[in-house]
């Protein structure tokens, strides 16, 4: 057993990260400390001065782990990584996990490319962004392609004529085909310079060029061409109008403010790049009830800038940080940026007005989304609470549901679907191929599935006596999906399926898991829950009923899709066995390439011969096997028609 009092005495007075676990081994809180000894002990001292959230968290701690590092900065980085990976219940969590696109110009290449990029790398290319709208980036790239005819292919060009044919963009007039030598390096470089000017904010050059070309085409009475230039000119104007907000300093800064309501917060971020407002974005934080405003701002900064590739020179913040957080976060951001980052808390002037504008936007978003949040809570956590009330359970966090799928006992499979707090947790879904049951015996198949699931779960359970400071790196904290026991198992069926589950749990001496059945009516629709040998009627208009239906449908879908994929592969495999001259290696190659018989039947000899494991003769064998069968079938039909013709 883990003795908390004894383990507290062993804590070192060094910087590090501490990880709190509940009795089901889930990570419920991650924090950093200058001194692990002092910080962790505070949680288990008098509850006076502690928020209700922290008191509740401490009541759920079964054991803790800690990782010692060399500095508080390292502790901050490790804390950010662990929070992002495990998303602990009692940490203030950034709900959005967005990444922002860049426009990348490979200026180090002989014929530079202009491409859409999701992250900034140290590869000598020029990056523009990050932009808040992926749609705006794609629109900009399309405009630049039509006006400057850049290439985006990955060919390594030397200026010599390529052996491959020019791509589609050349044929539709949006690339000058440098791969064929149709444009010189000097001419191509001039186009790239125009692109760089545009991306740096000098739109006048392109506007003048398009205006002149539109007028020239009009004078030559090439009105369709003139209309194309007019449309391009309108696109440029549209893009430039999105860049109206600017300042005279030409700075890069983010303006951040937030608004709170109950346990939710909305953080509004305005992005200013080279003095121009390029966009804004809002983010949701959960778990902010009873949190002080400086701590909410610090939590957001740590989680947001741990994931974004770009850190601006200045941050204008709507909330003053605690002195220790201001120093540490400032140093961390400066290290990430590779240069000094200023944290400013404006109280007056134009900068304070920008903060006020961000706060108003955050309040407006929060007000608009309050009803949406309530609806989402009703269909998830609210629905789960209703189910818990029906079953007389104090609370439900994790629900597991199981189903069996087969065709007359052929390729029997089982599915395990997991819902946590009313939402599907697809990373924990599992599939089972039935190994020990022959024929269509759903009860025996379900017994095998549940026995394997819970036997595996018991093996995965760590020894709580070894739960002190981990000797492995943080990656070792990743939990197996079988390691957490469910609060509730929902079986697809009535008494029979419920008794199977109860029998398995009893055999394995597993307690604390509730089992109920989802009972259907004659029309195969859910009508109630079977629990404790009685059927509990449920309100079909309730959110809980809708959640049960979603769980049931999802369990069916997951099982049927797995069964269908195995059945298709088995069908392909059995037919391939009949092809003369095709061995195991080539059969595997065909099964990997073609997922169905129809796809294989439609393949040409040339396509088959391109497979690495095949030669011309083997391809001919496969092609002839399928098409000879079709010819024979057609001949038999024709012969039958003749015999039946009077």
Beta strands, then each sheet from edge to edge (+ up, - down):
strand 1: 16-21
strand 2: 27-33
strand 3: 63-68
strand 4: 93-94
strand 5: 101-105
strand 6: 114-117
strand 7: 126-131
strand 8: 253-261
strand 9: 264-273
strand 10: 276-286
strand 11: 314-317
strand 12: 342-344
strand 13: 398-407
strand 14: 410-420
strand 15: 423-424
strand 16: 430-433
strand 17: 488-491
strand 18: 514-520
strand 19: 526-531
strand 20: 534-537
sheet 1: 2+ 1- 3+
sheet 2: 4+ 10- 9+ 8- 11- 12-
sheet 3: 6+ 5- 7+
sheet 4: 15+ 14- 13+ 17+ 18+ 19- 20+
sheet 5: 15+ 14- 16+
end
